Amino acid sequence: MLSLEISSSCFNQETKLLAFEPSRKDMDEVEEKSKEVINVTTEKLPVDEVLQLVISPLCGAVSLFVGTTRNNFEGRKVISLEYEAYLPMAENEVKKICTVFHGLGLVPPSEASIISAVSSAHRAASLEAVSYAIDTLKAKLPIWQKEIYEESSSWKGNRVLWGIQQ
Amino acid sequence: VVEVLYFAKSAEITGLRSETISVPQEIKALQLWKEIETRHPGLADVRNQIIFAVRQEYVELGDQLLLLQPGDEIAVIPPISGG
């Protein structure tokens, strides 16, 4: 249950990371990468680490999308986002697509909630792929965000899930 | 006997993250929902927004016949908002 007591200690709470990697990248010539599932850290989502996971001597381009928490929604001050996930299913959905780090638990404003990265031989493919990846992930992943305001909170929801109207 | 997993709003309504329930091996998705709603009447508020994930595949709350095995996982999926 969500505690409505918002204090500065919330922002020291451990942010869990969800790290998904494809075991095979769908690119020209691929490398096998080992798969990490969950990484627990007090630090922010590691852009450098994500880059290192996708950079390859075979690829001339890396495209990165970083989603960050905004501090406002419809005129209300957002204290933080809080994420939860159906982990085994999210992992299975994502690993076909790209390398993704997603925050779990509290993600305060200006921090990254999601990083997705795709590398390719040339830039057009990776730019297009990362755009496709983030669109697909948002339409399909069983992950939920709750906006936490000063006085209340609200579960956000996209009412079309992978083509199904909810 | 299957395991039902609750997320987001549905977890707040039921006060549970998961529970095991006993249902027929063959059951329509909507019937399964009604079973769950009987146990947690507060879920009626979100009935029109829920989808199941049965063995990690999304299934609408309709007439689709589910063939359930003991220990299968059924997740109650409110509208998603990852990213």
gemmi code that builds the backbone of each chain (N, CA, C; Angstrom):
import gemmi

chains = {
    "A": [
        ("MET", (0.863, -1.198, 0.000), (0.000, 0.000, 0.000), (0.892, 1.238, 0.000)),
        ("LEU", (0.454, 2.254, -0.622), (1.244, 3.466, -0.696), (1.141, 4.228, 0.608)),
        ("SER", (2.261, 4.635, 1.133), (2.227, 5.491, 2.303), (2.110, 6.926, 1.832)),
        ("LEU", (1.221, 7.696, 2.437), (1.039, 9.079, 1.989), (1.985, 10.021, 2.711)),
        ("GLU", (2.862, 9.473, 3.501), (3.801, 10.333, 4.219), (5.009, 10.561, 3.324)),
        ("ILE", (5.036, 11.708, 2.670), (6.138, 11.981, 1.757), (7.202, 12.725, 2.532)),
        ("SER", (8.374, 12.190, 2.619), (9.447, 12.896, 3.316), (10.711, 12.750, 2.499)),
        ("SER", (11.725, 13.449, 2.884), (12.960, 13.397, 2.094), (13.556, 12.004, 2.126)),
        ("SER", (13.191, 11.200, 3.090), (13.746, 9.852, 3.136), (13.303, 9.014, 1.948)),
        ("CYS", (12.187, 9.392, 1.330), (11.730, 8.651, 0.154), (12.803, 8.660, -0.918)),
        ("PHE", (13.488, 9.787, -1.043), (14.409, 9.913, -2.154), (15.741, 9.240, -1.863)),
        ("ASN", (15.907, 8.748, -0.648), (17.093, 7.954, -0.366), (16.812, 6.470, -0.444)),
        ("GLN", (15.536, 6.180, -0.672), (15.151, 4.779, -0.768), (15.851, 4.154, -1.955)),
        ("GLU", (16.193, 2.906, -1.818), (16.843, 2.233, -2.937), (15.926, 2.214, -4.149)),
        ("THR", (16.465, 2.604, -5.268), (15.733, 2.467, -6.521), (16.149, 1.155, -7.140)),
        ("LYS", (15.187, 0.290, -7.355), (15.544, -0.959, -8.012), (15.572, -0.732, -9.506)),
        ("LEU", (16.503, -1.346, -10.140), (16.559, -1.287, -11.595), (16.131, -2.598, -12.165)),
        ("LEU", (15.491, -2.525, -13.290), (15.186, -3.699, -14.055), (16.078, -3.634, -15.265)),
        ("ALA", (16.902, -4.618, -15.448), (17.785, -4.571, -16.602), (17.455, -5.733, -17.513)),
        ("PHE", (17.104, -5.414, -18.720), (16.794, -6.456, -19.697), (17.766, -6.363, -20.846)),
        ("GLU", (18.254, -7.468, -21.264), (19.039, -7.453, -22.485), (18.578, -8.566, -23.367)),
        ("PRO", (18.601, -8.337, -24.644), (18.315, -9.453, -25.538), (19.491, -10.418, -25.494)),
        ("SER", (19.224, -11.674, -25.623), (20.339, -12.593, -25.689), (20.935, -12.598, -27.095)),
        ("ARG", (20.148, -12.158, -28.036), (20.668, -11.927, -29.376), (20.151, -10.598, -29.889)),
        ("LYS", (20.980, -9.764, -30.399), (20.500, -8.517, -31.002), (20.125, -8.800, -32.446)),
        ("ASP", (19.071, -8.166, -32.878), (18.591, -8.430, -34.228), (19.236, -7.452, -35.203)),
        ("MET", (20.512, -7.566, -35.372), (21.277, -6.610, -36.190), (22.136, -7.362, -37.188)),
        ("ASP", (22.816, -6.626, -38.068), (23.835, -7.274, -38.916), (24.870, -7.886, -37.998)),
        ("GLU", (25.200, -9.092, -38.131), (26.167, -9.776, -37.252), (25.888, -9.443, -35.787)),
        ("VAL", (25.784, -10.436, -34.971), (25.405, -10.181, -33.580), (26.444, -10.749, -32.631)),
        ("GLU", (26.404, -10.249, -31.414), (27.251, -10.812, -30.361), (26.358, -11.386, -29.283)),
        ("GLU", (26.744, -12.464, -28.686), (26.001, -12.993, -27.544), (26.352, -12.140, -26.327)),
        ("LYS", (25.364, -11.759, -25.568), (25.625, -10.989, -24.353), (25.022, -11.746, -23.177)),
        ("SER", (25.652, -11.664, -22.042), (25.050, -12.307, -20.877), (23.899, -11.451, -20.374)),
        ("LYS", (22.983, -12.050, -19.693), (21.752, -11.368, -19.339), (21.715, -11.076, -17.845)),
        ("GLU", (21.548, -9.841, -17.508), (21.323, -9.490, -16.105), (19.847, -9.263, -15.913)),
        ("VAL", (19.297, -9.664, -14.811), (17.865, -9.489, -14.646), (17.541, -8.280, -13.790)),
        ("ILE", (18.006, -8.262, -12.578), (17.666, -7.165, -11.679), (18.915, -6.638, -11.018)),
        ("ASN", (19.040, -5.356, -10.996), (20.162, -4.733, -10.335), (19.621, -3.754, -9.317)),
        ("VAL", (20.029, -3.892, -8.070), (19.545, -2.996, -7.024), (20.615, -1.974, -6.709)),
        ("THR", (20.270, -0.712, -6.750), (21.278, 0.315, -6.516), (20.627, 1.574, -5.980)),
        ("THR", (21.380, 2.375, -5.278), (20.881, 3.674, -4.832), (21.185, 4.750, -5.861)),
        ("GLU", (21.853, 4.377, -6.912), (22.261, 5.386, -7.892), (21.245, 5.528, -9.007)),
        ("LYS", (21.447, 6.519, -9.795), (20.543, 6.778, -10.908), (20.769, 5.753, -12.012)),
        ("LEU", (19.788, 5.661, -12.911), (19.909, 4.696, -14.009), (21.188, 4.991, -14.784)),
        ("PRO", (21.972, 3.975, -15.029), (23.346, 4.148, -15.518), (23.427, 4.240, -17.035)),
        ("VAL", (23.386, 5.446, -17.543), (23.464, 5.623, -18.997), (24.754, 5.027, -19.549)),
        ("ASP", (25.857, 5.237, -18.841), (27.139, 4.704, -19.314), (27.112, 3.196, -19.432)),
        ("GLU", (26.560, 2.569, -18.419), (26.511, 1.109, -18.415), (25.656, 0.589, -19.565)),
        ("VAL", (24.536, 1.271, -19.820), (23.664, 0.857, -20.922), (24.414, 0.965, -22.242)),
        ("LEU", (25.124, 2.069, -22.411), (25.906, 2.243, -23.643), (26.919, 1.120, -23.808)),
        ("GLN", (27.592, 0.785, -22.721), (28.603, -0.277, -22.801), (27.986, -1.609, -23.184)),
        ("LEU", (26.754, -1.812, -22.806), (26.091, -3.072, -23.139), (25.777, -3.191, -24.625)),
        ("VAL", (25.519, -2.055, -25.278), (25.105, -2.151, -26.687), (26.195, -1.798, -27.672)),
        ("ILE", (27.192, -1.068, -27.204), (28.253, -0.686, -28.142), (28.985, -1.936, -28.621)),
        ("SER", (29.287, -1.940, -29.891), (29.947, -3.095, -30.477), (30.808, -2.601, -31.631)),
        ("PRO", (31.940, -3.225, -31.842), (32.776, -2.817, -32.975), (32.099, -3.045, -34.325)),
        ("LEU", (31.049, -3.870, -34.316), (30.341, -4.116, -35.568), (29.325, -3.014, -35.873)),
        ("CYS", (29.031, -2.197, -34.891), (27.972, -1.198, -35.031), (28.546, 0.202, -35.105)),
        ("GLY", (28.084, 0.985, -36.047), (28.561, 2.349, -36.204), (27.659, 3.369, -35.561)),
        ("ALA", (26.543, 2.932, -34.995), (25.600, 3.888, -34.403), (24.948, 3.285, -33.177)),
        ("VAL", (24.727, 4.129, -32.165), (23.930, 3.735, -31.010), (22.883, 4.807, -30.794)),
        ("SER", (21.631, 4.418, -30.686), (20.587, 5.379, -30.341), (20.054, 5.059, -28.959)),
        ("LEU", (19.830, 6.120, -28.211), (19.464, 5.979, -26.808), (18.203, 6.797, -26.573)),
        ("PHE", (17.218, 6.216, -25.882), (16.098, 7.020, -25.409), (16.115, 6.985, -23.890)),
        ("VAL", (16.023, 8.163, -23.284), (15.939, 8.233, -21.832), (14.634, 8.913, -21.459)),
        ("GLY", (13.784, 8.226, -20.688), (12.553, 8.828, -20.188), (12.801, 9.306, -18.773)),
        ("THR", (12.415, 10.548, -18.470), (12.663, 11.071, -17.127), (11.355, 11.508, -16.482)),
        ("THR", (11.390, 11.593, -15.177), (10.198, 11.990, -14.433), (10.008, 13.501, -14.524)),
        ("ARG", (8.821, 13.912, -14.926), (8.465, 15.325, -14.912), (7.927, 15.694, -13.551)),
        ("ASN", (8.087, 16.970, -13.155), (7.655, 17.348, -11.807), (6.248, 17.917, -11.788)),
        ("ASN", (5.523, 17.808, -12.931), (4.165, 18.352, -12.921), (3.283, 17.559, -13.862)),
        ("PHE", (2.020, 17.554, -13.568), (1.030, 16.924, -14.434), (-0.279, 17.672, -14.278)),
        ("GLU", (-0.756, 18.271, -15.362), (-2.028, 19.016, -15.353), (-2.098, 19.994, -14.192)),
        ("GLY", (-1.044, 20.753, -14.032), (-1.043, 21.805, -13.009), (-0.732, 21.335, -11.612)),
        ("ARG", (-0.634, 20.016, -11.414), (-0.314, 19.526, -10.073), (1.158, 19.232, -9.949)),
        ("LYS", (1.677, 19.461, -8.762), (3.087, 19.168, -8.511), (3.241, 17.673, -8.278)),
        ("VAL", (4.144, 17.066, -9.029), (4.409, 15.638, -8.874), (5.635, 15.478, -7.992)),
        ("ILE", (5.442, 14.814, -6.863), (6.555, 14.606, -5.930), (7.475, 13.510, -6.453)),
        ("SER", (6.838, 12.459, -6.981), (7.627, 11.349, -7.496), (6.729, 10.445, -8.327)),
        ("LEU", (7.352, 9.635, -9.160), (6.643, 8.509, -9.755), (7.040, 7.268, -8.979)),
        ("GLU", (6.114, 6.302, -8.959), (6.425, 5.020, -8.338), (6.057, 3.926, -9.320)),
        ("TYR", (6.995, 3.039, -9.583), (6.778, 2.004, -10.580), (6.676, 0.629, -9.946)),
        ("GLU", (5.761, -0.196, -10.481), (5.785, -1.610, -10.153), (5.638, -2.412, -11.442)),
        ("ALA", (6.017, -3.679, -11.379), (6.064, -4.466, -12.614), (5.708, -5.918, -12.358)),
        ("TYR", (5.148, -6.567, -13.386), (4.973, -8.021, -13.422), (6.260, -8.526, -14.069)),
        ("LEU", (7.222, -8.875, -13.214), (8.592, -9.024, -13.688), (8.829, -10.114, -14.727)),
        ("PRO", (8.414, -11.340, -14.479), (8.775, -12.385, -15.450), (8.208, -12.084, -16.836)),
        ("MET", (6.995, -11.546, -16.875), (6.384, -11.262, -18.170), (7.053, -10.070, -18.835)),
        ("ALA", (7.387, -9.049, -18.061), (8.054, -7.874, -18.629), (9.383, -8.294, -19.246)),
        ("GLU", (10.097, -9.139, -18.537), (11.386, -9.601, -19.037), (11.229, -10.336, -20.359)),
        ("ASN", (10.247, -11.212, -20.427), (10.042, -11.966, -21.662), (9.646, -11.078, -22.822)),
        ("GLU", (8.827, -10.078, -22.551), (8.402, -9.183, -23.623), (9.561, -8.362, -24.146)),
        ("VAL", (10.386, -7.881, -23.234), (11.400, -6.914, -23.628), (12.585, -7.537, -24.332)),
        ("LYS", (12.962, -8.738, -23.908), (14.258, -9.210, -24.377), (14.286, -9.494, -25.873)),
        ("LYS", (13.131, -9.473, -26.482), (13.107, -9.627, -27.934), (13.457, -8.324, -28.647)),
        ("ILE", (13.434, -7.224, -27.919), (13.407, -5.924, -28.604), (14.730, -5.170, -28.534)),
        ("CYS", (15.195, -4.908, -27.326), (16.369, -4.051, -27.230), (16.900, -4.130, -25.812)),
        ("THR", (17.902, -3.335, -25.526), (18.407, -3.255, -24.160), (17.640, -2.177, -23.420)),
        ("VAL", (17.081, -2.533, -22.276), (16.262, -1.579, -21.520), (16.635, -1.617, -20.054)),
        ("PHE", (16.777, -0.473, -19.474), (16.811, -0.357, -18.024), (15.538, 0.379, -17.630)),
        ("HIS", (14.821, -0.135, -16.648), (13.605, 0.546, -16.177), (13.669, 0.662, -14.669)),
        ("GLY", (13.325, 1.814, -14.160), (13.305, 2.012, -12.713), (12.131, 1.281, -12.093)),
        ("LEU", (12.322, 0.801, -10.867), (11.222, 0.285, -10.062), (11.192, 1.068, -8.765)),
        ("GLY", (10.047, 1.123, -8.138), (9.973, 1.897, -6.905), (9.937, 3.375, -7.257)),
        ("LEU", (10.477, 4.208, -6.362), (10.356, 5.658, -6.523), (11.370, 6.208, -7.521)),
        ("VAL", (10.892, 7.045, -8.433), (11.767, 7.738, -9.380), (11.402, 9.227, -9.315)),
        ("PRO", (12.157, 10.030, -8.587), (11.816, 11.442, -8.407), (12.059, 12.275, -9.668)),
        ("PRO", (11.557, 13.524, -9.694), (11.705, 14.364, -10.886), (13.158, 14.519, -11.315)),
        ("SER", (13.335, 14.577, -12.629), (14.625, 14.709, -13.303), (15.438, 13.436, -13.315)),
        ("GLU", (14.959, 12.387, -12.644), (15.690, 11.128, -12.751), (15.108, 10.301, -13.879)),
        ("ALA", (15.949, 9.429, -14.415), (15.516, 8.602, -15.539), (14.692, 7.432, -15.036)),
        ("SER", (13.553, 7.223, -15.675), (12.733, 6.064, -15.340), (12.968, 4.932, -16.317)),
        ("ILE", (13.384, 5.275, -17.531), (13.643, 4.237, -18.529), (14.777, 4.678, -19.439)),
        ("ILE", (15.637, 3.719, -19.758), (16.645, 3.924, -20.791), (16.517, 2.761, -21.752)),
        ("SER", (16.357, 3.086, -23.048), (16.381, 1.998, -24.024), (17.421, 2.326, -25.075)),
        ("ALA", (18.138, 1.326, -25.504), (19.267, 1.546, -26.404), (19.300, 0.475, -27.474)),
        ("VAL", (19.595, 0.923, -28.696), (19.730, -0.002, -29.817), (20.951, 0.410, -30.603)),
        ("SER", (21.757, -0.547, -30.959), (22.891, -0.232, -31.815), (22.704, -0.883, -33.171)),
        ("SER", (23.311, -0.293, -34.167), (23.206, -0.846, -35.512), (24.423, -0.424, -36.308)),
        ("ALA", (24.525, -1.010, -37.502), (25.689, -0.698, -38.325), (25.688, 0.782, -38.723)),
        ("HIS", (24.515, 1.275, -39.116), (24.395, 2.666, -39.563), (23.242, 3.343, -38.843)),
        ("ARG", (23.240, 4.663, -38.816), (22.388, 5.362, -37.871), (20.891, 5.278, -38.143)),
        ("ALA", (20.486, 5.174, -39.381), (19.042, 5.200, -39.675), (18.337, 4.062, -38.955)),
        ("ALA", (18.933, 2.890, -39.008), (18.297, 1.719, -38.395), (18.187, 1.873, -36.892)),
        ("SER", (19.234, 2.373, -36.242), (19.177, 2.443, -34.784), (18.224, 3.543, -34.322)),
        ("LEU", (18.161, 4.647, -35.045), (17.221, 5.719, -34.679), (15.785, 5.237, -34.791)),
        ("GLU", (15.534, 4.551, -35.897), (14.187, 4.036, -36.114), (13.859, 2.958, -35.093)),
        ("ALA", (14.858, 2.112, -34.819), (14.610, 0.985, -33.921), (14.358, 1.445, -32.497)),
        ("VAL", (15.080, 2.459, -32.039), (14.881, 2.880, -30.659), (13.514, 3.552, -30.508)),
        ("SER", (13.079, 4.226, -31.571), (11.754, 4.835, -31.548), (10.680, 3.752, -31.515)),
        ("TYR", (10.853, 2.745, -32.344), (9.944, 1.601, -32.345), (9.965, 0.908, -30.983)),
        ("ALA", (11.152, 0.759, -30.428), (11.291, 0.037, -29.164), (10.518, 0.730, -28.062)),
        ("ILE", (10.688, 2.035, -27.936), (10.026, 2.715, -26.825), (8.507, 2.722, -27.032)),
        ("ASP", (8.056, 2.877, -28.285), (6.616, 2.825, -28.553), (6.051, 1.457, -28.189)),
        ("THR", (6.768, 0.417, -28.562), (6.302, -0.946, -28.305), (6.330, -1.256, -26.817)),
        ("LEU", (7.385, -0.868, -26.158), (7.483, -1.115, -24.729), (6.350, -0.438, -23.981)),
        ("LYS", (6.039, 0.802, -24.357), (4.975, 1.522, -23.657), (3.608, 0.908, -23.917)),
        ("ALA", (3.455, 0.268, -25.059), (2.157, -0.321, -25.411), (1.981, -1.721, -24.848)),
        ("LYS", (3.060, -2.320, -24.357), (2.996, -3.756, -24.116), (3.493, -4.212, -22.744)),
        ("LEU", (4.443, -3.497, -22.156), (5.072, -4.001, -20.940), (4.133, -3.931, -19.747)),
        ("PRO", (4.040, -5.011, -18.981), (3.220, -4.977, -17.767), (3.950, -4.254, -16.638)),
        ("ILE", (4.024, -2.929, -16.800), (4.648, -2.059, -15.799), (3.677, -0.917, -15.563)),
        ("TRP", (3.574, -0.468, -14.298), (2.624, 0.580, -13.937), (3.315, 1.705, -13.210)),
        ("GLN", (2.881, 2.968, -13.509), (3.423, 4.089, -12.764), (2.306, 4.788, -12.004)),
        ("LYS", (2.660, 5.199, -10.814), (1.742, 5.944, -9.975), (2.338, 7.331, -9.794)),
        ("GLU", (1.551, 8.367, -10.090), (2.005, 9.732, -9.848), (1.697, 10.077, -8.396)),
        ("ILE", (2.688, 10.548, -7.677), (2.495, 10.916, -6.280), (2.513, 12.439, -6.184)),
        ("TYR", (1.381, 13.016, -5.775), (1.254, 14.462, -5.600), (1.436, 14.798, -4.127)),
        ("GLU", (1.196, 16.071, -3.803), (1.362, 16.450, -2.400), (0.302, 15.815, -1.523)),
        ("GLU", (-0.936, 15.830, -2.018), (-2.044, 15.394, -1.156), (-2.622, 14.048, -1.554)),
        ("SER", (-2.214, 13.523, -2.694), (-2.887, 12.321, -3.197), (-1.970, 11.626, -4.188)),
        ("SER", (-2.513, 10.599, -4.860), (-1.725, 9.911, -5.879), (-2.687, 9.310, -6.894)),
        ("SER", (-2.151, 8.927, -8.013), (-3.016, 8.454, -9.092), (-2.273, 7.450, -9.963)),
        ("TRP", (-2.870, 6.292, -10.183), (-2.311, 5.319, -11.107), (-2.549, 5.804, -12.542)),
        ("LYS", (-1.502, 5.896, -13.335), (-1.654, 6.262, -14.746), (-1.979, 5.013, -15.525)),
        ("GLY", (-2.657, 5.203, -16.660), (-2.971, 4.013, -17.444), (-3.290, 4.328, -18.877)),
        ("ASN", (-2.696, 3.597, -19.762), (-2.987, 3.681, -21.180), (-4.082, 2.658, -21.485)),
        ("ARG", (-5.231, 3.129, -21.944), (-6.374, 2.241, -22.062), (-6.363, 1.394, -23.317)),
        ("VAL", (-5.275, 1.449, -24.101), (-5.158, 0.523, -25.221), (-3.880, -0.278, -25.027)),
        ("LEU", (-4.017, -1.560, -24.745), (-2.861, -2.397, -24.466), (-2.626, -3.304, -25.669)),
        ("TRP", (-1.580, -2.987, -26.406), (-1.198, -3.837, -27.529), (-2.404, -4.118, -28.429)),
        ("GLY", (-3.146, -3.079, -28.719), (-4.294, -3.200, -29.617), (-5.605, -3.545, -28.933)),
        ("ILE", (-5.563, -3.889, -27.675), (-6.786, -4.255, -26.953), (-7.291, -3.029, -26.198)),
        ("GLN", (-8.557, -2.688, -26.421), (-9.152, -1.551, -25.713), (-9.503, -1.990, -24.296)),
        ("GLN", (-9.043, -1.230, -23.305), (-9.419, -1.573, -21.933), (-10.453, -0.587, -21.397)),
    ],
    "B": [
        ("VAL", (-6.234, -25.503, -9.047), (-5.778, -24.389, -8.177), (-4.775, -23.537, -8.947)),
        ("VAL", (-5.115, -22.282, -9.079), (-4.240, -21.362, -9.839), (-3.848, -20.200, -8.951)),
        ("GLU", (-2.787, -19.497, -9.363), (-2.341, -18.347, -8.593), (-2.750, -17.066, -9.307)),
        ("VAL", (-3.447, -16.195, -8.615), (-3.868, -14.917, -9.168), (-2.940, -13.834, -8.622)),
        ("LEU", (-2.371, -13.039, -9.533), (-1.473, -11.949, -9.140), (-2.169, -10.617, -9.347)),
        ("TYR", (-2.047, -9.723, -8.361), (-2.680, -8.407, -8.451), (-1.624, -7.324, -8.578)),
        ("PHE", (-1.913, -6.315, -9.442), (-0.977, -5.223, -9.647), (-1.677, -3.885, -9.566)),
        ("ALA", (-0.899, -2.865, -9.219), (-1.335, -1.469, -9.271), (-2.679, -1.298, -8.546)),
        ("LYS", (-3.642, -0.687, -9.216), (-4.914, -0.385, -8.579), (-5.594, -1.635, -8.043)),
        ("SER", (-5.500, -2.734, -8.770), (-6.181, -3.954, -8.327), (-5.565, -4.484, -7.038)),
        ("ALA", (-4.266, -4.281, -6.866), (-3.617, -4.706, -5.621), (-4.063, -3.828, -4.467)),
        ("GLU", (-4.276, -2.545, -4.749), (-4.753, -1.648, -3.690), (-6.179, -2.010, -3.279)),
        ("ILE", (-7.002, -2.342, -4.265), (-8.397, -2.669, -3.960), (-8.499, -3.951, -3.148)),
        ("THR", (-7.765, -4.981, -3.553), (-7.883, -6.267, -2.862), (-7.038, -6.317, -1.601)),
        ("GLY", (-6.007, -5.457, -1.544), (-5.078, -5.527, -0.418), (-4.122, -6.700, -0.524)),
        ("LEU", (-4.101, -7.326, -1.715), (-3.271, -8.517, -1.902), (-2.332, -8.340, -3.089)),
        ("ARG", (-1.186, -9.016, -3.032), (-0.331, -9.127, -4.204), (-0.646, -10.417, -4.951)),
        ("SER", (-1.069, -11.422, -4.205), (-1.390, -12.693, -4.871), (-2.246, -13.549, -3.957)),
        ("GLU", (-2.932, -14.512, -4.568), (-3.656, -15.512, -3.797), (-3.892, -16.725, -4.678)),
        ("THR", (-4.080, -17.874, -4.046), (-4.416, -19.056, -4.835), (-5.916, -19.272, -4.752)),
        ("ILE", (-6.515, -19.613, -5.879), (-7.944, -19.916, -5.889), (-8.169, -21.206, -6.648)),
        ("SER", (-9.322, -21.797, -6.358), (-9.678, -23.063, -6.980), (-10.739, -22.807, -8.024)),
        ("VAL", (-10.446, -23.153, -9.278), (-11.418, -22.961, -10.357), (-11.389, -24.181, -11.275)),
        ("PRO", (-12.460, -24.368, -12.074), (-12.452, -25.485, -13.020), (-11.303, -25.340, -14.015)),
        ("GLN", (-10.836, -26.475, -14.503), (-9.727, -26.456, -15.447), (-10.088, -25.723, -16.743)),
        ("GLU", (-11.348, -25.909, -17.164), (-11.842, -25.187, -18.332), (-12.801, -24.116, -17.849)),
        ("ILE", (-12.464, -22.875, -18.164), (-13.329, -21.781, -17.683), (-13.188, -20.605, -18.633)),
        ("LYS", (-14.272, -19.899, -18.898), (-14.179, -18.714, -19.752), (-13.537, -17.580, -18.963)),
        ("ALA", (-12.836, -16.730, -19.688), (-12.111, -15.629, -19.037), (-13.058, -14.786, -18.185)),
        ("LEU", (-14.226, -14.470, -18.729), (-15.168, -13.631, -17.984), (-15.651, -14.334, -16.719)),
        ("GLN", (-15.854, -15.648, -16.812), (-16.290, -16.403, -15.637), (-15.215, -16.370, -14.557)),
        ("LEU", (-13.976, -16.496, -14.986), (-12.867, -16.437, -14.032), (-12.862, -15.085, -13.327)),
        ("TRP", (-13.083, -14.026, -14.105), (-13.143, -12.694, -13.499), (-14.255, -12.620, -12.468)),
        ("LYS", (-15.407, -13.190, -12.807), (-16.539, -13.119, -11.875), (-16.225, -13.841, -10.566)),
        ("GLU", (-15.505, -14.972, -10.681), (-15.027, -15.678, -9.488), (-14.195, -14.747, -8.606)),
        ("ILE", (-13.282, -14.057, -9.255), (-12.377, -13.163, -8.532), (-13.141, -11.986, -7.941)),
        ("GLU", (-14.088, -11.450, -8.700), (-14.858, -10.302, -8.237), (-15.741, -10.663, -7.058)),
        ("THR", (-16.221, -11.917, -7.035), (-17.035, -12.386, -5.907), (-16.229, -12.319, -4.610)),
        ("ARG", (-14.933, -12.654, -4.735), (-14.090, -12.621, -3.547), (-13.706, -11.198, -3.157)),
        ("HIS", (-13.677, -10.316, -4.128), (-13.247, -8.930, -3.882), (-14.210, -7.984, -4.604)),
        ("PRO", (-15.366, -7.714, -3.998), (-16.403, -6.911, -4.665), (-15.918, -5.529, -5.103)),
        ("GLY", (-14.905, -4.994, -4.421), (-14.363, -3.691, -4.810), (-13.818, -3.675, -6.236)),
        ("LEU", (-13.471, -4.834, -6.747), (-12.930, -4.913, -8.105), (-13.969, -4.592, -9.176)),
        ("ALA", (-15.236, -4.558, -8.807), (-16.269, -4.195, -9.786), (-15.990, -2.810, -10.375)),
        ("ASP", (-15.372, -1.946, -9.566), (-15.063, -0.585, -10.033), (-14.144, -0.573, -11.236)),
        ("VAL", (-13.302, -1.581, -11.366), (-12.302, -1.566, -12.440), (-12.550, -2.636, -13.485)),
        ("ARG", (-13.678, -3.284, -13.388), (-13.955, -4.430, -14.260), (-13.725, -4.082, -15.726)),
        ("ASN", (-14.146, -2.907, -16.153), (-14.048, -2.560, -17.576), (-12.645, -2.198, -18.012)),
        ("GLN", (-11.714, -2.150, -17.078), (-10.354, -1.742, -17.439), (-9.362, -2.881, -17.353)),
        ("ILE", (-9.832, -4.040, -16.927), (-8.892, -5.124, -16.629), (-8.726, -6.067, -17.823)),
        ("ILE", (-7.499, -6.530, -17.982), (-7.199, -7.628, -18.891), (-6.455, -8.661, -18.047)),
        ("PHE", (-6.575, -9.934, -18.412), (-5.766, -10.951, -17.749), (-4.465, -11.158, -18.497)),
        ("ALA", (-3.455, -11.652, -17.792), (-2.327, -12.292, -18.464), (-2.325, -13.723, -17.945)),
        ("VAL", (-2.608, -14.673, -18.831), (-2.665, -16.080, -18.467), (-1.398, -16.736, -19.003)),
        ("ARG", (-0.614, -17.275, -18.109), (0.709, -17.812, -18.497), (1.455, -16.779, -19.351)),
        ("GLN", (1.360, -15.538, -18.917), (2.063, -14.393, -19.510), (1.615, -14.032, -20.924)),
        ("GLU", (0.388, -14.416, -21.270), (-0.200, -13.956, -22.535), (-1.436, -13.141, -22.192)),
        ("TYR", (-1.601, -11.989, -22.822), (-2.762, -11.146, -22.528), (-4.044, -11.789, -23.056)),
        ("VAL", (-5.078, -11.770, -22.223), (-6.388, -12.329, -22.590), (-7.469, -11.365, -22.129)),
        ("GLU", (-8.390, -10.989, -23.020), (-9.487, -10.102, -22.624), (-10.493, -10.844, -21.767)),
        ("LEU", (-11.266, -10.088, -21.001), (-12.304, -10.685, -20.152), (-13.537, -10.972, -20.987)),
        ("GLY", (-13.469, -12.025, -21.785), (-14.597, -12.350, -22.660), (-14.868, -13.827, -22.647)),
        ("ASP", (-15.289, -14.302, -23.797), (-15.733, -15.681, -23.895), (-14.616, -16.681, -24.168)),
        ("GLN", (-13.394, -16.189, -24.271), (-12.317, -17.118, -24.577), (-12.214, -18.189, -23.507)),
        ("LEU", (-12.133, -19.434, -23.928), (-12.056, -20.554, -23.001), (-10.602, -20.749, -22.576)),
        ("LEU", (-10.388, -20.693, -21.284), (-9.046, -20.906, -20.769), (-8.895, -22.360, -20.358)),
        ("LEU", (-7.755, -22.940, -20.691), (-7.464, -24.309, -20.243), (-6.358, -24.204, -19.207)),
        ("LEU", (-6.755, -24.338, -17.959), (-5.820, -24.040, -16.876), (-5.202, -25.298, -16.305)),
        ("GLN", (-3.921, -25.209, -15.970), (-3.209, -26.292, -15.301), (-2.973, -25.883, -13.854)),
        ("PRO", (-2.863, -26.836, -12.958), (-2.571, -26.497, -11.562), (-1.294, -25.673, -11.481)),
        ("GLY", (-1.339, -24.600, -10.721), (-0.159, -23.760, -10.569), (-0.020, -22.679, -11.622)),
        ("ASP", (-0.922, -22.630, -12.605), (-0.847, -21.566, -13.617), (-0.967, -20.200, -12.948)),
        ("GLU", (-0.300, -19.237, -13.549), (-0.325, -17.878, -13.044), (-1.287, -17.051, -13.872)),
        ("ILE", (-2.182, -16.334, -13.185), (-3.116, -15.451, -13.870), (-2.913, -14.069, -13.281)),
        ("ALA", (-2.467, -13.120, -14.092), (-2.218, -11.778, -13.586), (-3.383, -10.872, -13.946)),
        ("VAL", (-3.801, -10.056, -12.978), (-4.836, -9.049, -13.209), (-4.121, -7.786, -13.665)),
        ("ILE", (-4.362, -7.385, -14.915), (-3.601, -6.314, -15.556), (-4.464, -5.070, -15.723)),
        ("PRO", (-4.308, -4.065, -14.865), (-4.975, -2.774, -15.114), (-4.251, -2.038, -16.254)),
        ("PRO", (-4.807, -0.906, -16.724), (-4.143, -0.187, -17.817), (-2.681, 0.117, -17.478)),
        ("ILE", (-1.793, -0.211, -18.427), (-0.357, -0.133, -18.140), (0.179, 1.283, -18.341)),
        ("SER", (1.322, 1.534, -17.765), (1.919, 2.877, -17.879), (3.425, 2.813, -17.639)),
        ("GLY", (4.095, 1.924, -18.324), (5.553, 1.862, -18.215), (6.184, 2.910, -19.094)),
        ("GLY", (7.493, 3.034, -18.969), (8.209, 3.971, -19.829), (8.395, 5.322, -19.186)),
    ],
}
model = gemmi.Model(1)
for chain_id, residues in chains.items():
    chain = gemmi.Chain(chain_id)
    for i, (resn, *xyz) in enumerate(residues, 1):
        res = gemmi.Residue()
        res.name, res.seqid = resn, gemmi.SeqId(i, " ")
        for name, pos in zip(("N", "CA", "C"), xyz):
            atom = gemmi.Atom()
            atom.name, atom.element = name, gemmi.Element(name[0])
            atom.pos, atom.b_iso = gemmi.Position(*pos), 0.0
            res.add_atom(atom)
        chain.add_residue(res)
    model.add_chain(chain)
structure = gemmi.Structure()
structure.add_model(model)
structure.setup_entities()
